[in-house]
Amino acid sequence: MTTATALVDTRALLGLPDPAVVLRTACRTAAGRAHDPGLRAELTRIADTLGRPLQLAVAGAVGAGKSTLINAILGRPVAPADAGECTRVVIWYSYGPDDGLVVVERRHGAPVLRRLVDGRMPEDLGCPVAEVLRVRVLLDDPRLRVLTVIDTPGVDTVRAATEEATRRLLFGDDAAGHAQALVYVLRHLQRFDADVLAEFRALSGAAGMTAVDTAAVLSHVDRVPGGDPWPDAHRVAGRARAALRGVALDVAPVSGLLAETARCRLLGPAELTGLRALAALDDDLLDDLLLDLDDFTGHGAADLTADLGDGPAAALDAALPAPVRAALTGRLHRYGIRVAVDLLRSRPDAGPDALHAALLAASGHDDGLGPAVDRFRRHAHRLTAHAAVARIRRLAAQPARHPADRAAVAGLHRVVDADRRIATELRALALPAAGAAVARGDLLLDGPMTDELMRMVREDDVAAQLGLPPTAGAGEVVARARAAAARWRAVADAAGRTVGGRRARDVLAVLESIADSLGGPAAPRPGPAPGGSPLDRGRLLALAAHPSVPQDDRDALTRLARSRTAHRAVGLRGATPDERRAAAAGLAIRLRRLAAAPLPGPERATLHAVCDLYDRIAGPRPRETP
């Protein structure tokens, strides 16, 4: 197998969102007319990226916990956490039906093929690290059809002399357009100081990222001394959000260790037995044992006897031998052990499911990291197109090497900035483009207006974009949209014909579109009684009837409403199971682009339920869990 056949091109599923179609066609047309080979190759690369999953890089300092967070994102303990040779190369986790295949791409010569060993990266890559361009790990996970996750080598500071050198350090030698979104991992700090802020800005800028495609994660929040780490973590995250306003879309505190353990279900029967033994101890004895985790991990029977006495020590050493203590320390640390012990004391019959659920809740994953990654996944088509637009604009700003190429580049520039014939197709990119303009300093906004724009970029629901609760009625939404439009009209008028002025007018157009779509008489549509299931036939038909839904999507939703099973609604007679899974994944990808449409709350809930349904049909191959 070659890398080319291992990758999945989403164009082979059910088509691209309209902005990507427009941009891909424009880039290929311009590439066909280009005289300079370098320009032709760059335009071809841009076009090719518009048919692939969004490429999300995870970066940060050495020891910040990148690999731990990647395992939490994937739900599998694949990424190497120890300081082996794998941590010095760029690793791409991509979709592939041959689950566990490792493709080591070399700078020169044919790729080397390896496989995961017991679900983890092999220690030996089959060639010297200096020869490795990148490593691709193929996983049979439908979520990776939309989002490729890139594990980058750790960097302590950004010292590269040029932007390209930093990008090469992070993402590999041919990384010019690879990473389209970034999760930057910072160790949890008591103070979010100017040096940390400067480092973040330098790395984000060198990676070519802006606020709309960047999220920051404060890791190791569970390592703060004391009991509950979360009050302090939320305070630090709040200060970080203020400091990174306009630079990162959000800052999420998380215990990466607990998130990895819970999401990957790393605690087996031996660890559960050991935790039950700890739960049976007196609180003071437990505190003594956990005071120094190095001593706790290295304790032998004699050491336990000195601390606990002959009887308790013998029982504890039998239930909690040194290897189990080491596993608990490595997978839970002090705070996680405490969370598990508290659960088992209150619910002695709690099993692995309840234990992992409690650890996940205590990790902060579902409040920060998980939503951030889900947002990238939902907006994958938009961010991919946004990255392509940014690269086209950079090309337009550079002098052409061949005089005849100026016309081709100028035509591309008109497509993304001036051609009103495709304004509707590119409307979904207006908000991220404005956010990027704020990060670059092209669009100057005060704090409240910046927060308003970042909220519109971050949220899917129209009411949430405008700062309203989900229960807000159409009248409230229209009034809020028109009030916001008045503010943005003033910004656009003040900025005039500058780049910032164009971006402000794009946001104004979005707000006016929201107000116009909801301000007139509501279109008649069928609907279920209040409280019905999001997948009721009436709700599906209501979503299909919404004016924002294109005809192809309307047909797919109508077919689902009229089918007795979701598998039949995929619409492939005589298809193999793999073909049905691929088609269902394609439907989920295509329908998710409607998240940017101004849908009312019930229709939006139905949309998410439909996408979740097709994700389950396209689900990963079952595998055993510990």
SVG drawing of the C-alpha trace seen along z (x, -y; Angstrom):
<svg xmlns="http://www.w3.org/2000/svg" viewBox="-48 -57 67 67">
<polyline fill="none" stroke="black" stroke-width="0.4" points="0.0,0.0 1.2,-3.5 0.4,-6.6 -1.7,-7.9 -4.1,-4.9 -4.1,-5.0 -5.5,-8.6 -9.2,-9.3 -10.4,-12.1 -13.8,-13.4 -14.5,-14.3 -15.1,-10.6 -17.9,-10.6 -20.8,-12.9 -19.3,-16.2 -17.7,-19.3 -19.4,-22.3 -20.0,-25.1 -17.1,-27.4 -14.6,-24.6 -16.0,-23.8 -15.7,-27.5 -12.2,-27.9 -11.0,-24.5 -12.2,-25.3 -10.7,-28.8 -7.3,-27.5 -7.2,-24.8 -8.1,-27.2 -5.4,-29.6 -2.9,-26.8 -3.6,-25.8 -2.8,-29.3 0.3,-29.8 3.7,-30.0 5.9,-29.9 6.2,-26.2 6.4,-27.3 3.1,-29.2 1.5,-26.3 2.5,-23.9 1.3,-26.1 -2.1,-26.6 -2.4,-22.8 -1.6,-22.2 -4.3,-24.7 -6.8,-23.0 -5.9,-19.5 -6.3,-20.5 -9.9,-21.5 -10.8,-17.8 -9.1,-16.5 -10.0,-16.5 -9.1,-19.5 -5.6,-19.1 -5.4,-19.9 -2.0,-20.2 -1.3,-19.8 1.8,-21.8 3.5,-23.0 6.5,-22.8 8.4,-19.6 6.6,-17.9 3.4,-20.0 1.3,-16.9 0.6,-17.0 0.6,-13.2 -1.6,-12.7 -4.2,-15.1 -4.0,-13.5 -4.8,-10.1 -7.7,-11.7 -8.9,-13.2 -8.6,-9.9 -10.0,-7.8 -7.1,-5.4 -3.7,-5.3 -1.8,-5.5 0.5,-8.5 3.9,-7.9 4.3,-9.8 7.9,-8.7 11.0,-10.4 11.6,-7.9 12.4,-8.5 8.7,-8.8 8.4,-12.0 11.0,-13.6 9.0,-13.2 5.8,-14.6 3.0,-12.0 -0.3,-12.3 -3.3,-10.3 -5.5,-9.9 -8.5,-7.8 -7.8,-4.5 -9.7,-1.2 -6.5,0.8 -6.6,0.0 -3.2,-0.2 -1.1,-0.6 1.9,-2.9 3.4,-4.5 6.8,-6.0 7.4,-8.5 11.1,-9.0 12.8,-12.0 14.2,-9.8 13.1,-6.3 10.0,-4.3 7.9,-4.4 8.5,-1.9 5.4,0.0 5.0,0.9 2.0,1.7 0.8,0.6 2.1,2.9 -0.6,3.7 -2.4,0.5 0.7,-1.7 3.3,-3.2 6.2,-0.7 9.5,-1.6 11.4,-0.9 10.4,-3.0 12.4,-0.9 14.8,-3.7 16.9,-6.5 14.9,-9.4 16.9,-11.8 15.5,-10.1 11.8,-10.5 9.7,-13.2 6.5,-12.2 4.7,-9.2 1.1,-8.5 -0.9,-6.3 -4.1,-5.0 -7.1,-4.4 -10.5,-3.1 -12.4,-5.9 -15.1,-7.8 -14.3,-11.1 -10.9,-11.1 -12.7,-11.3 -13.3,-14.9 -10.3,-15.7 -6.7,-14.6 -4.7,-15.1 -1.0,-16.0 1.3,-15.4 4.3,-17.8 7.7,-17.6 7.9,-19.6 9.5,-23.1 10.4,-25.1 10.6,-28.5 10.2,-29.8 13.7,-30.8 13.6,-30.1 15.0,-33.0 12.1,-32.8 8.5,-31.8 9.2,-28.9 11.9,-27.5 9.5,-27.4 6.8,-25.8 9.3,-23.2 10.3,-22.5 6.7,-22.0 5.1,-20.3 7.8,-18.8 9.8,-19.9 6.8,-20.3 4.5,-21.9 3.7,-25.1 0.0,-24.4 -0.5,-21.4 -1.8,-22.6 -5.1,-24.4 -6.0,-24.6 -4.0,-24.5 -4.4,-23.3 -1.5,-24.9 -0.8,-23.1 0.5,-25.2 1.4,-23.8 -0.9,-25.1 0.6,-28.2 -0.2,-30.2 0.5,-33.3 -0.2,-33.7 2.6,-36.2 3.9,-38.3 6.6,-35.8 4.1,-33.0 1.8,-35.3 4.7,-36.3 5.7,-32.7 2.1,-31.8 1.8,-34.7 5.1,-33.9 4.4,-30.2 0.8,-30.8 1.9,-33.5 4.8,-31.4 2.5,-28.5 0.3,-30.8 -2.7,-30.6 -5.2,-33.2 -7.9,-33.3 -10.5,-31.5 -8.3,-28.4 -6.5,-28.3 -7.4,-27.0 -5.2,-27.0 -5.3,-24.3 -3.9,-24.7 -2.8,-21.2 -1.7,-19.6 -4.3,-21.5 -4.5,-18.5 -0.8,-19.1 -1.5,-22.3 -0.9,-21.6 -4.0,-21.4 -7.4,-19.7 -9.8,-20.8 -7.7,-22.3 -10.6,-23.8 -11.2,-27.2 -7.6,-28.1 -7.6,-26.6 -10.7,-28.7 -9.1,-31.9 -6.0,-31.3 -8.0,-30.4 -10.0,-33.5 -6.9,-35.7 -5.5,-33.7 -8.7,-34.3 -8.4,-38.1 -4.7,-38.1 -5.4,-36.1 -8.5,-37.9 -8.3,-38.1 -5.4,-35.5 -7.1,-32.3 -10.8,-31.4 -10.8,-29.9 -8.7,-28.7 -9.6,-25.4 -8.2,-24.1 -8.0,-20.3 -6.3,-17.4 -4.9,-15.7 -3.9,-12.7 -7.4,-12.0 -8.9,-12.7 -6.6,-10.2 -7.3,-7.6 -11.0,-8.0 -11.4,-8.3 -9.0,-5.4 -10.4,-3.3 -7.0,-2.5 -8.0,-1.2 -8.4,2.6 -9.4,5.0 -6.1,4.9 -6.3,1.1 -9.9,1.2 -9.0,3.7 -6.2,1.4 -8.4,-1.6 -11.0,0.3 -8.2,1.1 -7.2,-2.5 -10.9,-3.5 -11.0,-1.3 -8.2,-3.2 -8.6,-5.9 -8.4,-9.4 -5.3,-10.3 -3.5,-7.1 -4.4,-7.7 -3.1,-11.3 0.2,-9.9 0.5,-7.4 -0.1,-10.0 2.0,-12.7 5.0,-11.7 4.0,-9.8 7.6,-8.6 7.6,-6.9 4.1,-5.6 5.1,-4.0 8.3,-2.6 6.9,-1.2 7.6,2.4 6.0,4.5 8.5,3.4 7.9,-0.3 4.2,0.2 4.6,2.0 6.5,-1.0 3.7,-3.4 0.6,-1.3 1.5,1.6 1.7,5.3 -2.0,6.1 -3.1,3.2 0.2,3.3 0.0,7.0 -3.6,6.6 -2.8,3.5 0.4,4.9 -1.6,7.9 -4.3,5.8 -2.0,3.0 1.4,4.4 4.1,2.1 3.2,2.4 -0.4,1.5 0.7,-1.5 2.9,-2.6 0.1,-2.3 -2.3,-4.3 0.3,-7.0 1.0,-7.2 -2.6,-7.2 -4.3,-9.2 -1.7,-11.1 -2.8,-12.3 -5.9,-14.2 -7.3,-11.3 -6.7,-8.7 -8.6,-11.0 -11.5,-11.3 -11.6,-7.5 -11.5,-6.9 -14.2,-9.4 -16.5,-7.6 -15.8,-4.2 -16.5,-5.4 -19.8,-6.8 -20.7,-4.0 -18.9,-0.8 -20.5,1.1 -19.3,-1.3 -17.7,0.5 -15.3,-0.5 -18.0,-2.4 -18.9,-4.6 -15.2,-5.1 -14.2,-6.2 -17.2,-8.5 -16.3,-10.2 -12.7,-10.6 -13.8,-12.1 -16.0,-14.6 -13.2,-15.5 -10.8,-16.0 -12.6,-19.0 -12.5,-17.3 -16.2,-17.7 -16.2,-21.4 -13.1,-22.5 -11.0,-20.2 -13.8,-18.1 -16.0,-21.0 -13.0,-22.8 -12.1,-19.7 -15.8,-19.1 -16.0,-22.7 -13.0,-22.2 -14.7,-19.0 -18.1,-20.7 -16.4,-23.7 -13.9,-21.6 -15.1,-22.5 -15.3,-26.2 -11.8,-26.2 -10.3,-24.4 -11.8,-26.9 -10.7,-29.7 -7.1,-28.5 -7.2,-28.3 -8.5,-31.9 -5.7,-33.1 -3.1,-31.4 -4.7,-32.9 -4.6,-36.4 -0.9,-35.9 -0.2,-34.9 -2.0,-38.0 0.2,-40.2 3.4,-38.8 5.0,-40.0 4.6,-37.5 7.8,-35.9 6.5,-35.8 4.7,-38.9 1.9,-36.9 1.0,-35.3 -0.2,-38.6 -3.5,-38.2 -4.1,-34.7 -3.3,-35.8 -5.5,-38.9 -8.4,-36.8 -8.1,-34.6 -8.0,-37.7 -11.3,-38.9 -12.9,-35.5 -12.2,-35.7 -12.6,-39.5 -14.6,-41.1 -16.7,-38.8 -20.2,-39.3 -21.5,-36.4 -20.2,-33.9 -20.9,-36.0 -23.5,-33.5 -21.1,-30.5 -18.4,-32.3 -20.7,-33.8 -19.8,-31.1 -16.2,-32.3 -17.1,-35.9 -16.9,-35.5 -13.6,-33.5 -12.1,-36.0 -13.1,-38.9 -11.6,-37.1 -8.4,-36.6 -8.3,-40.3 -8.6,-41.2 -5.7,-38.9 -3.5,-40.5 -4.4,-44.0 -6.3,-44.8 -9.6,-45.2 -9.4,-47.3 -12.1,-46.5 -12.6,-47.3 -12.8,-44.5 -16.6,-44.0 -16.8,-44.0 -13.9,-41.5 -15.7,-39.3 -18.9,-39.6 -17.1,-38.6 -15.3,-35.6 -18.7,-34.4 -20.2,-34.5 -17.2,-32.5 -17.3,-30.0 -21.1,-29.3 -23.3,-27.3 -26.8,-28.4 -27.9,-31.8 -29.3,-32.7 -26.0,-31.7 -24.0,-33.7 -26.0,-36.8 -25.6,-36.1 -29.2,-35.0 -30.5,-31.8 -31.6,-28.8 -35.2,-29.6 -35.1,-33.1 -37.9,-33.7 -37.5,-35.0 -38.4,-38.5 -35.6,-38.6 -33.1,-37.2 -34.1,-39.8 -33.9,-42.7 -30.5,-41.6 -29.2,-41.0 -30.3,-44.5 -28.8,-46.1 -25.5,-44.3 -25.8,-45.3 -26.0,-49.0 -22.7,-48.6 -20.9,-46.9 -22.2,-49.4 -20.5,-52.1 -17.3,-50.1 -17.4,-49.5 -18.1,-53.2 -15.2,-54.2 -12.8,-51.7 -13.8,-52.8 -12.2,-50.9 -9.5,-49.2 -9.1,-45.5 -10.7,-45.9 -13.6,-47.8 -14.3,-44.9 -14.2,-42.4 -16.5,-44.5 -19.0,-44.8 -18.9,-41.0 -19.9,-40.6 -22.6,-43.3 -24.0,-41.2 -24.2,-38.1 -26.1,-40.0 -28.5,-41.5 -29.0,-38.1 -30.0,-36.7 -32.5,-39.6 -34.0,-39.3 -34.4,-35.5 -36.3,-35.7 -37.9,-39.1 -40.5,-38.3 -43.6,-35.9 -42.5,-32.5 -42.7,-29.9 -45.3,-27.2 -43.8,-23.9 -44.9,-20.7 -43.8,-20.1 -44.3,-17.7 -45.9,-18.3 -43.7,-20.0 -41.3,-17.6 -41.1,-15.2 -37.9,-13.4 -35.5,-15.3 -35.7,-12.4 -39.5,-12.5 -40.8,-12.5 -42.3,-15.9 -39.1,-17.4 -37.1,-15.9 -39.5,-17.3 -39.4,-20.7 -35.7,-20.8 -35.9,-19.7 -38.4,-22.5 -36.2,-25.3 -35.1,-27.7 -31.4,-27.5 -31.3,-23.7 -30.0,-23.0 -32.0,-20.7 -29.6,-17.7 -29.7,-17.9 -33.5,-18.3 -33.8,-15.1 -31.5,-13.2 -33.5,-14.4 -36.8,-13.6 -35.6,-10.2 -34.6,-9.6 -38.1,-10.8 -39.8,-8.4 -37.6,-5.4 -38.3,-2.7 -34.6,-2.4 -31.7,-4.9 -29.5,-2.3 -32.1,-2.2 -32.1,-6.0 -28.4,-5.9 -29.9,-5.1 -27.5,-2.4 -29.3,0.7 -27.2,3.8 -24.2,2.0 -21.6,3.7 -21.4,2.8 -18.2,0.7 -20.0,-1.2 -22.9,-1.9 -20.5,-3.1 -18.7,-5.4 -21.9,-6.8 -23.2,-7.4 -20.0,-9.2 -20.3,-11.3 -23.9,-12.3 -22.7,-13.4 -19.9,-15.5 -22.2,-17.1 -25.0,-17.8 -22.7,-19.4 -22.1,-22.3 -25.6,-23.4 -24.4,-24.4 -23.5,-27.8 -27.1,-28.3 -29.6,-30.5 -31.6,-27.5 -34.2,-27.8 -33.5,-25.7 -35.7,-22.7 -34.3,-22.3 -30.7,-22.7 -31.3,-20.0 -32.7,-17.7 -29.6,-18.5 -27.2,-17.4 -29.3,-14.3 -29.2,-13.3 -25.4,-13.8 -25.0,-11.8 -27.1,-9.0 -25.1,-8.7 -21.9,-8.9 -23.1,-5.8 -23.8,-4.0 -20.3,-4.8 -18.9,-3.9 -15.4,-2.4 -14.8,1.3 -15.6,2.7 -12.6,3.4 -12.1,4.7 -11.6,2.3 -9.7,3.0"/>
</svg>
